[in-house]
Amino acid sequence: FSSDGEYLDILVTARSNDAAVGISLDVFRYSMLAIKMAQDTGLKPRFVQFSSANNHVYEINRQDIIAIISREPKLDVPWIEFNPDKDLFSLDPEIDIELKNYKPHPAVKFDIAK
């Protein structure tokens, strides 16, 4: 984490990552962490920077990846609201975290590479 006194930024470095599944999940998770940490410290969340030394795509997932990146982007931006009365370590995800305005594309299930 780093801050200039107004904003909170986070830089995440991963050793290895599945580009099709892992990166988007990790960026989402660390974004949630940054938002809540900023809320708890009175800062504004700003940048989530994610780097990975070894990104990989499995051949078994090629057609699913092509289908996903061929979709038209949705312009309605979802957001997350956290219970402001609870700190990061006392949140109950079922009660204290709410995802708003989420309108996903149909799900794609990726096969596990062997």
C-alpha positions, 0 to 999 in steps of 0.5 A: 500500500502507498498513500499521498495523504489523500489517496490509497494505492495498492501494488500487487506482484504475483509470481505466476497467474492463469491469465484467463481466470486468475488475473481478473479474480485477483484484480477484483479481490485486491480492488475490494481490499483497497476500497475497504482499507481506504474507507477504514483509513479515511482515504480515497481508493485510487490505483490498483496495479497488478503485475505478474512475472509468469502469465499463462493461457491454457490451450484447452481454454482458447475458444472460451477466451476468444468468446469472452474478449469478443463480447461488447463491453457493458458500460454500466459500472458496478460498485461495491458498498461496505458496511462503514461501521465495521473494519476490514477484519470484522466484516461478514461478507453475507451481510456487510458487503453489497455488489450494486449494479452488477449486470454480468454477461452469461457465465463461461466455465473454464476447463481445468488444465491437467 
